[in-house]
Amino acid sequence: MKMAGFYDESISNGLGWRAVLFVSGCPHHCPGCHNKEAQDFNYGTEFNKQEIIKRIEENSILKGITISGGEPLCKENVTEVVEFIKDVKKVRPNFNVWCYTGYTIEELMDRTDEATKNALEEIDVLVDGKFKEEQKDPRLKFKGSKNQRIIDVKMSRNIHKITELAI
């Protein structure tokens, strides 16, 4: 997996101070994408999981991590993303995990691969849905277009109903 970028600290990619990993590669190619370069699976640098985990471990201000892209939950990335999240939780067990994806949660739940199932077990908040330029609204918090949802994944699984965070 290639890495399109990494922020050691951010407050604009989820609630609270968080690290942000941008993976490379995206099959969606949404018109107006703000990370167009990251659509290329060969863009960026080789992902050095141990280096990134060390940076996270040493930063006491962080409350969570956000995984974005590109597309972290496409078949090419999802296995490595899940392994990364699990390894981060070994050094920061109470970390809150946000993930941005162009897939809807329903599409992800319909997939039969073990990696996607594991991803949904590890992710706390999922910002789902393709970016739609015609629904872009810069006043939205933590999402780019009105069709996207900010989903409490654990609550949704517990009550068997898609539950959005009120932000």
GROMACS elastic network, one bead per residue, 0.5 to 0.9 nm:
[ bonds ]
;  ai    aj funct       b0    kb
    1    23     6  0.73713   500
    1    24     6  0.71843   500
    1    25     6  0.86092   500
    1    41     6  0.78878   500
    1    42     6  0.86525   500
    1    45     6  0.87871   500
    1    46     6  0.64836   500
    1    47     6  0.59391   500
    1    76     6  0.77855   500
    1    77     6  0.63811   500
    1    80     6  0.71757   500
    1    81     6  0.88175   500
    2    23     6  0.61370   500
    2    24     6  0.52769   500
    2    25     6  0.79041   500
    2    41     6  0.68553   500
    2    42     6  0.66216   500
    2    43     6  0.68245   500
    2    44     6  0.60102   500
    2    45     6  0.54158   500
    2    47     6  0.50885   500
    2    48     6  0.88587   500
    2    77     6  0.89494   500
    3     6     6  0.75771   500
    3    21     6  0.74330   500
    3    22     6  0.59599   500
    3    24     6  0.53026   500
    3    25     6  0.89565   500
    3    38     6  0.85029   500
    3    43     6  0.75145   500
    3    44     6  0.53922   500
    3    45     6  0.53060   500
    3    46     6  0.59602   500
    3    47     6  0.50969   500
    3    48     6  0.84343   500
    3    69     6  0.85249   500
    4    21     6  0.79537   500
    4    22     6  0.51814   500
    4    23     6  0.52351   500
    4    24     6  0.50404   500
    4    25     6  0.85966   500
    4    37     6  0.81142   500
    4    38     6  0.57578   500
    4    43     6  0.62840   500
    4    45     6  0.66926   500
    4    46     6  0.89244   500
    4    47     6  0.87843   500
    4    69     6  0.72162   500
    4    70     6  0.76900   500
    5    20     6  0.81944   500
    5    21     6  0.62280   500
    5    22     6  0.50164   500
    5    23     6  0.70798   500
    5    24     6  0.84448   500
    5    38     6  0.89017   500
    5    44     6  0.70946   500
    5    45     6  0.80877   500
    5    69     6  0.86755   500
    6     9     6  0.89643   500
    6    19     6  0.74369   500
    6    20     6  0.55618   500
    6    22     6  0.59899   500
    6    23     6  0.87459   500
    6    52     6  0.82143   500
    7    10     6  0.65731   500
    7    18     6  0.83758   500
    7    19     6  0.55937   500
    7    21     6  0.66712   500
    7    22     6  0.85014   500
    8    18     6  0.74178   500
    8    20     6  0.67427   500
    8    21     6  0.87837   500
    8    52     6  0.88119   500
    8    55     6  0.72691   500
    8    56     6  0.72014   500
    8    59     6  0.80227   500
    8    62     6  0.86487   500
    9    17     6  0.61459   500
    9    18     6  0.53948   500
    9    20     6  0.72159   500
    9    59     6  0.87084   500
    9    61     6  0.83340   500
    9    62     6  0.71792   500
   10    13     6  0.63974   500
   10    14     6  0.81935   500
   10    16     6  0.79957   500
   10    17     6  0.56311   500
   10    18     6  0.53317   500
   10    19     6  0.61928   500
   10    20     6  0.70208   500
   10    62     6  0.89162   500
   11    14     6  0.63964   500
   11    15     6  0.65739   500
   11    16     6  0.56734   500
   11    17     6  0.51423   500
   11    18     6  0.64810   500
   11    19     6  0.88834   500
   12    15     6  0.75755   500
   12    16     6  0.84529   500
   12    17     6  0.86260   500
   12    18     6  0.88149   500
   12   141     6  0.82744   500
   12   142     6  0.67366   500
   13    16     6  0.87108   500
   13    17     6  0.88886   500
   13    18     6  0.75855   500
   13    19     6  0.87028   500
   13    20     6  0.72580   500
   13    65     6  0.88797   500
   13    66     6  0.65873   500
   13    68     6  0.87880   500
   13    98     6  0.82986   500
   13   142     6  0.60065   500
   13   143     6  0.86784   500
   14    17     6  0.80584   500
   14    18     6  0.73532   500
   14    64     6  0.85894   500
   14    65     6  0.84035   500
   14    66     6  0.69209   500
   14    98     6  0.67361   500
   14   125     6  0.87932   500
   14   141     6  0.86760   500
   14   142     6  0.60919   500
   15    18     6  0.77904   500
   15    63     6  0.86963   500
   15    64     6  0.84266   500
   15    98     6  0.89114   500
   15   142     6  0.85173   500
   16    62     6  0.77201   500
   16    63     6  0.63064   500
   16    64     6  0.74527   500
   17    61     6  0.66062   500
   17    63     6  0.56062   500
   17    64     6  0.68101   500
   17    65     6  0.84616   500
   18    61     6  0.81479   500
   18    62     6  0.50103   500
   18    63     6  0.56961   500
   18    66     6  0.67134   500
   18    96     6  0.86712   500
   19    56     6  0.70027   500
   19    62     6  0.67764   500
   19    63     6  0.84080   500
   19    64     6  0.65179   500
   19    66     6  0.62381   500
   19    67     6  0.86148   500
   20    64     6  0.87693   500
   20    65     6  0.56694   500
   20    67     6  0.58726   500
   20    68     6  0.72116   500
   21    52     6  0.87913   500
   21    65     6  0.76530   500
   21    66     6  0.63067   500
   21    68     6  0.60715   500
   21    69     6  0.76096   500
   22    38     6  0.79422   500
   22    66     6  0.84770   500
   22    67     6  0.61183   500
   22    70     6  0.66524   500
   22    71     6  0.85094   500
   22    72     6  0.79913   500
   23    26     6  0.88465   500
   23    38     6  0.71991   500
   23    41     6  0.85809   500
   23    44     6  0.85819   500
   23    47     6  0.83144   500
   23    67     6  0.75049   500
   23    68     6  0.63085   500
   23    70     6  0.54438   500
   23    71     6  0.67335   500
   23    72     6  0.60460   500
   23    77     6  0.78318   500
   23    81     6  0.86312   500
   24    37     6  0.83157   500
   24    39     6  0.62137   500
   24    40     6  0.62213   500
   24    41     6  0.50465   500
   24    42     6  0.69316   500
   24    43     6  0.59754   500
   24    44     6  0.68435   500
   24    45     6  0.88114   500
   24    69     6  0.59419   500
   24    71     6  0.70737   500
   24    72     6  0.79586   500
   24    77     6  0.84391   500
   25    37     6  0.88076   500
   25    38     6  0.57466   500
   25    42     6  0.72229   500
   25    43     6  0.75448   500
   25    69     6  0.72012   500
   25    71     6  0.59559   500
   25    72     6  0.79960   500
   25    74     6  0.83053   500
   25    76     6  0.80752   500
   25    77     6  0.79670   500
   26    29     6  0.66660   500
   26    38     6  0.71240   500
   26    40     6  0.66792   500
   26    41     6  0.70168   500
   26    69     6  0.73823   500
   26    72     6  0.79714   500
   26    74     6  0.71384   500
   26   102     6  0.87492   500
   27    30     6  0.89082   500
   27    39     6  0.70561   500
   27    40     6  0.87566   500
   27    70     6  0.83697   500
   27    71     6  0.73854   500
   27    74     6  0.74665   500
   28    39     6  0.80769   500
   28    70     6  0.89249   500
   28    71     6  0.80849   500
   28   102     6  0.69122   500
   28   103     6  0.87727   500
   28   130     6  0.73978   500
   29    32     6  0.87651   500
   29    33     6  0.73177   500
   29    36     6  0.76885   500
   29    39     6  0.67114   500
   30    33     6  0.55055   500
   30    36     6  0.85422   500
   30   102     6  0.86737   500
   30   130     6  0.67002   500
   30   131     6  0.60517   500
   30   132     6  0.69639   500
   30   133     6  0.80420   500
   31    36     6  0.88961   500
   31   131     6  0.77997   500
   31   132     6  0.72119   500
   31   133     6  0.64428   500
   32    35     6  0.88346   500
   32    36     6  0.79712   500
   32   131     6  0.78133   500
   32   132     6  0.76812   500
   32   133     6  0.56631   500
   33    36     6  0.54121   500
   33    39     6  0.89919   500
   33   131     6  0.68644   500
   33   132     6  0.85650   500
   33   133     6  0.79648   500
   34    37     6  0.85913   500
   35    38     6  0.54079   500
   35    39     6  0.71158   500
   35    69     6  0.72157   500
   35    70     6  0.69024   500
   36    39     6  0.54863   500
   36    40     6  0.80208   500
   36    70     6  0.79645   500
   37    40     6  0.61910   500
   37    43     6  0.68075   500
   37    44     6  0.87647   500
   37    70     6  0.82875   500
   38    41     6  0.71762   500
   38    42     6  0.85156   500
   38    43     6  0.60656   500
   38    44     6  0.76700   500
   38    69     6  0.62992   500
   38    71     6  0.84711   500
   39    42     6  0.87636   500
   39    43     6  0.77735   500
   39    69     6  0.77217   500
   39    70     6  0.50815   500
   39    71     6  0.76638   500
   40    43     6  0.53150   500
   40    44     6  0.88222   500
   40    70     6  0.77866   500
   41    44     6  0.84820   500
   41    70     6  0.81730   500
   41    76     6  0.88093   500
   42    45     6  0.82070   500
   44    47     6  0.87784   500
   45    48     6  0.86248   500
   47    51     6  0.88502   500
   47    52     6  0.84361   500
   48    51     6  0.55330   500
   48    52     6  0.64420   500
   48    53     6  0.87722   500
   49    52     6  0.52773   500
   49    53     6  0.60973   500
   49    54     6  0.85775   500
   49    84     6  0.67730   500
   49    87     6  0.87766   500
   50    53     6  0.51277   500
   50    54     6  0.61112   500
   50    55     6  0.87034   500
   51    54     6  0.51625   500
   51    55     6  0.63965   500
   51    56     6  0.87996   500
   52    55     6  0.51312   500
   52    56     6  0.62899   500
   52    57     6  0.86133   500
   53    56     6  0.50166   500
   53    57     6  0.59855   500
   53    58     6  0.85778   500
   53    84     6  0.83521   500
   53    87     6  0.76807   500
   53    88     6  0.60725   500
   53    91     6  0.79652   500
   54    57     6  0.50208   500
   54    58     6  0.61795   500
   54    59     6  0.87351   500
   54    91     6  0.89424   500
   55    58     6  0.53080   500
   55    59     6  0.64228   500
   56    59     6  0.53349   500
   56    60     6  0.80770   500
   56    62     6  0.75516   500
   56    65     6  0.87287   500
   56    88     6  0.78303   500
   56    91     6  0.85770   500
   56    92     6  0.83133   500
   57    60     6  0.73331   500
   57    62     6  0.89605   500
   57    88     6  0.81009   500
   57    91     6  0.62752   500
   57    92     6  0.69017   500
   59    62     6  0.61360   500
   60    63     6  0.82238   500
   62    65     6  0.78655   500
   62    95     6  0.82210   500
   63    92     6  0.88505   500
   63    94     6  0.78571   500
   63    95     6  0.57097   500
   63    96     6  0.64771   500
   64    92     6  0.85701   500
   64    94     6  0.80387   500
   64    97     6  0.57247   500
   64    98     6  0.77495   500
   65    85     6  0.85579   500
   65    88     6  0.87176   500
   65    95     6  0.69264   500
   65    96     6  0.63574   500
   65    97     6  0.51297   500
   65    98     6  0.63113   500
   65    99     6  0.84584   500
   66    96     6  0.83805   500
   66    97     6  0.58149   500
   66    99     6  0.55048   500
   66   100     6  0.76681   500
   67    71     6  0.89773   500
   67    72     6  0.67310   500
   67    81     6  0.80671   500
   67    85     6  0.89012   500
   67    97     6  0.77025   500
   67    98     6  0.62720   500
   67   100     6  0.63346   500
   67   101     6  0.88731   500
   68    71     6  0.65837   500
   68    72     6  0.60715   500
   68    98     6  0.84878   500
   68    99     6  0.59323   500
   68   101     6  0.70764   500
   69    72     6  0.59442   500
   69   100     6  0.73841   500
   69   101     6  0.79173   500
   70   101     6  0.84560   500
   71    74     6  0.57801   500
   71    77     6  0.75060   500
   71    78     6  0.87260   500
   71   100     6  0.76386   500
   71   101     6  0.58773   500
   71   102     6  0.68905   500
   71   103     6  0.88069   500
   72    75     6  0.86184   500
   72    76     6  0.84325   500
   72    77     6  0.55083   500
   72    78     6  0.58398   500
   72    80     6  0.89576   500
   72    81     6  0.65538   500
   72    99     6  0.77099   500
   72   100     6  0.74823   500
   72   101     6  0.66684   500
   73    76     6  0.79090   500
   73    77     6  0.59788   500
   73    79     6  0.83180   500
   73    81     6  0.76422   500
   73    99     6  0.87067   500
   73   100     6  0.86433   500
   73   101     6  0.65419   500
   73   102     6  0.84957   500
   73   103     6  0.79369   500
   73   108     6  0.84549   500
   73   115     6  0.89831   500
   73   116     6  0.71615   500
   73   119     6  0.80314   500
   74    77     6  0.55360   500
   74    78     6  0.57586   500
   74   101     6  0.86012   500
   74   103     6  0.85564   500
   74   116     6  0.88829   500
   75    78     6  0.56146   500
   75    79     6  0.76082   500
   75   113     6  0.89944   500
   75   115     6  0.86225   500
   75   116     6  0.84332   500
   76    79     6  0.76287   500
   76    80     6  0.84997   500
   77    80     6  0.57107   500
   77    81     6  0.60849   500
   77    82     6  0.87500   500
   78    81     6  0.50097   500
   78    82     6  0.61241   500
   78    83     6  0.86473   500
   78   115     6  0.61990   500
   78   116     6  0.65530   500
   78   119     6  0.73733   500
   79    82     6  0.53113   500
   79    83     6  0.63495   500
   79    84     6  0.86825   500
   79   114     6  0.86857   500
   79   115     6  0.52358   500
   79   116     6  0.76901   500
   79   118     6  0.87661   500
   79   119     6  0.82520   500
   80    83     6  0.51047   500
   80    84     6  0.61192   500
   80    85     6  0.86876   500
   80   115     6  0.87886   500
   81    84     6  0.50506   500
   81    85     6  0.62420   500
   81    86     6  0.87032   500
   81   115     6  0.89649   500
   81   119     6  0.78863   500
   82    85     6  0.51165   500
   82    86     6  0.62242   500
   82    87     6  0.86005   500
   82   115     6  0.68823   500
   82   116     6  0.82292   500
   82   118     6  0.68034   500
   82   119     6  0.54483   500
   82   122     6  0.74316   500
   82   123     6  0.89799   500
   83    86     6  0.51877   500
   83    87     6  0.61763   500
   83    88     6  0.86389   500
   84    87     6  0.50968   500
   84    88     6  0.61201   500
   84    89     6  0.86244   500
   85    88     6  0.50892   500
   85    89     6  0.62355   500
   85    90     6  0.87874   500
   85    97     6  0.78372   500
   85   119     6  0.84572   500
   85   122     6  0.71247   500
   85   123     6  0.83443   500
   86    89     6  0.51321   500
   86    90     6  0.64728   500
   86   122     6  0.74245   500
   87    90     6  0.51125   500
   87    91     6  0.70093   500
   87    92     6  0.87327   500
   88    91     6  0.55283   500
   88    92     6  0.59517   500
   88    93     6  0.76266   500
   88    95     6  0.80329   500
   89    94     6  0.70344   500
   89    95     6  0.64043   500
   90    93     6  0.56327   500
   92    95     6  0.55871   500
   93    96     6  0.88604   500
   96   123     6  0.78713   500
   96   124     6  0.62690   500
   96   125     6  0.80883   500
   97   122     6  0.73800   500
   97   123     6  0.51905   500
   97   124     6  0.52003   500
   97   125     6  0.63976   500
   97   126     6  0.85844   500
   98   123     6  0.61129   500
   98   124     6  0.59699   500
   98   126     6  0.57845   500
   98   127     6  0.75082   500
   99   123     6  0.67524   500
   99   124     6  0.81484   500
   99   125     6  0.63804   500
   99   127     6  0.61570   500
   99   128     6  0.82933   500
  100   103     6  0.89100   500
  100   125     6  0.86589   500
  100   126     6  0.60022   500
  100   128     6  0.61746   500
  100   129     6  0.85201   500
  100   143     6  0.86975   500
  101   104     6  0.74774   500
  101   105     6  0.88947   500
  101   126     6  0.73229   500
  101   127     6  0.62190   500
  101   128     6  0.50732   500
  101   129     6  0.63475   500
  101   130     6  0.72619   500
  102   127     6  0.83222   500
  102   128     6  0.57208   500
  102   131     6  0.69644   500
  102   148     6  0.86669   500
  103   106     6  0.80771   500
  103   107     6  0.61406   500
  103   108     6  0.66476   500
  103   128     6  0.58416   500
  103   129     6  0.50951   500
  103   130     6  0.64748   500
  104   107     6  0.51921   500
  104   108     6  0.64153   500
  104   109     6  0.86807   500
  104   127     6  0.85660   500
  104   130     6  0.78936   500
  104   148     6  0.84856   500
  104   149     6  0.85937   500
  105   109     6  0.60348   500
  105   110     6  0.85629   500
  105   120     6  0.88121   500
  105   126     6  0.77793   500
  105   127     6  0.88620   500
  105   128     6  0.64078   500
  105   129     6  0.80648   500
  105   151     6  0.84184   500
  105   153     6  0.86778   500
  105   162     6  0.83248   500
  106   109     6  0.50651   500
  106   110     6  0.62190   500
  106   111     6  0.88713   500
  106   162     6  0.89266   500
  107   110     6  0.51781   500
  107   111     6  0.66190   500
  108   111     6  0.53339   500
  108   112     6  0.86536   500
  108   116     6  0.67436   500
  108   117     6  0.80261   500
  108   120     6  0.81660   500
  109   112     6  0.78593   500
  109   116     6  0.78870   500
  109   117     6  0.72997   500
  109   120     6  0.81195   500
  111   114     6  0.86975   500
  111   116     6  0.69916   500
  111   117     6  0.78655   500
  112   115     6  0.88007   500
  112   116     6  0.76136   500
  112   117     6  0.75294   500
  113   116     6  0.57571   500
  113   117     6  0.66257   500
  113   118     6  0.88969   500
  114   117     6  0.50826   500
  114   118     6  0.60962   500
  114   119     6  0.85626   500
  115   118     6  0.50459   500
  115   119     6  0.60842   500
  115   120     6  0.87567   500
  116   120     6  0.63306   500
  116   121     6  0.86908   500
  117   120     6  0.53568   500
  117   121     6  0.65083   500
  117   122     6  0.89710   500
  118   121     6  0.50294   500
  118   122     6  0.63310   500
  118   123     6  0.87414   500
  119   122     6  0.51542   500
  119   123     6  0.60464   500
  120   123     6  0.53550   500
  120   124     6  0.80000   500
  120   126     6  0.86316   500
  120   153     6  0.70807   500
  120   154     6  0.83521   500
  121   124     6  0.79632   500
  121   153     6  0.81042   500
  121   154     6  0.75544   500
  121   157     6  0.88973   500
  122   154     6  0.88725   500
  123   126     6  0.68524   500
  123   152     6  0.89038   500
  123   153     6  0.67595   500
  123   154     6  0.78481   500
  124   151     6  0.83015   500
  124   152     6  0.61229   500
  124   153     6  0.53528   500
  124   154     6  0.59492   500
  124   155     6  0.87493   500
  125   150     6  0.66761   500
  125   151     6  0.54482   500
  125   153     6  0.54999   500
  125   154     6  0.79053   500
  125   165     6  0.84038   500
  126   149     6  0.77554   500
  126   150     6  0.57997   500
  126   151     6  0.50947   500
  126   152     6  0.67512   500
  126   153     6  0.64341   500
  127   142     6  0.80195   500
  127   143     6  0.70504   500
  127   148     6  0.65750   500
  127   149     6  0.54503   500
  127   151     6  0.61835   500
  128   143     6  0.88918   500
  128   147     6  0.87189   500
  128   148     6  0.54650   500
  128   149     6  0.54426   500
  128   150     6  0.67250   500
  128   151     6  0.75531   500
  129   132     6  0.86763   500
  129   145     6  0.89420   500
  129   147     6  0.68215   500
  129   149     6  0.69799   500
  130   145     6  0.84334   500
  130   147     6  0.79680   500
  130   148     6  0.70011   500
  131   135     6  0.80685   500
  131   136     6  0.77609   500
  131   143     6  0.85558   500
  131   144     6  0.63553   500
  131   145     6  0.57772   500
  131   146     6  0.86734   500
  131   147     6  0.77653   500
  131   148     6  0.71704   500
  132   135     6  0.53812   500
  132   136     6  0.63914   500
  132   144     6  0.79870   500
  132   145     6  0.58248   500
  132   146     6  0.80220   500
  132   147     6  0.73571   500
  132   148     6  0.86028   500
  133   136     6  0.50516   500
  133   137     6  0.88014   500
  133   144     6  0.84084   500
  133   145     6  0.69452   500
  134   137     6  0.88704   500
  134   145     6  0.79552   500
  135   144     6  0.81748   500
  135   146     6  0.53789   500
  135   147     6  0.69294   500
  136   140     6  0.85411   500
  136   143     6  0.89925   500
  136   144     6  0.56898   500
  136   146     6  0.64591   500
  136   147     6  0.88719   500
  137   140     6  0.58105   500
  137   143     6  0.87074   500
  137   144     6  0.64092   500
  137   145     6  0.57458   500
  137   146     6  0.68505   500
  138   141     6  0.80266   500
  138   143     6  0.86949   500
  138   144     6  0.68931   500
  138   145     6  0.81819   500
  139   144     6  0.88524   500
  140   143     6  0.60020   500
  140   144     6  0.66684   500
  140   145     6  0.74430   500
  140   146     6  0.76195   500
  141   144     6  0.79639   500
  141   167     6  0.71833   500
  142   150     6  0.79532   500
  142   167     6  0.87311   500
  143   146     6  0.77868   500
  143   148     6  0.65539   500
  143   149     6  0.76897   500
  143   150     6  0.77297   500
  144   147     6  0.87517   500
  144   148     6  0.73742   500
  145   148     6  0.58178   500
  146   149     6  0.78516   500
  149   164     6  0.65818   500
  149   165     6  0.84073   500
  150   163     6  0.84694   500
  150   164     6  0.53954   500
  150   165     6  0.57610   500
  150   166     6  0.82605   500
  150   167     6  0.84057   500
  151   154     6  0.88307   500
  151   155     6  0.86295   500
  151   156     6  0.76117   500
  151   162     6  0.69729   500
  151   163     6  0.56908   500
  151   165     6  0.57552   500
  152   155     6  0.55196   500
  152   156     6  0.60754   500
  152   157     6  0.86996   500
  152   162     6  0.77847   500
  152   163     6  0.57266   500
  152   164     6  0.56989   500
  152   165     6  0.58930   500
  153   156     6  0.50317   500
  153   157     6  0.61562   500
  153   158     6  0.86032   500
  153   162     6  0.77288   500
  153   163     6  0.74489   500
  153   164     6  0.85427   500
  154   157     6  0.51727   500
  154   158     6  0.61543   500
  154   159     6  0.87672   500
  155   158     6  0.50012   500
  155   159     6  0.61731   500
  155   160     6  0.80605   500
  155   161     6  0.80850   500
  155   162     6  0.80102   500
  155   163     6  0.65901   500
  156   159     6  0.55254   500
  156   160     6  0.54779   500
  156   163     6  0.51457   500
  156   164     6  0.82853   500
  157   160     6  0.50458   500
  157   161     6  0.69459   500
  157   162     6  0.77825   500
  157   163     6  0.89362   500
  158   161     6  0.80115   500
  159   162     6  0.82665   500
  159   163     6  0.86338   500
  160   163     6  0.89354   500
  164   167     6  0.88884   500
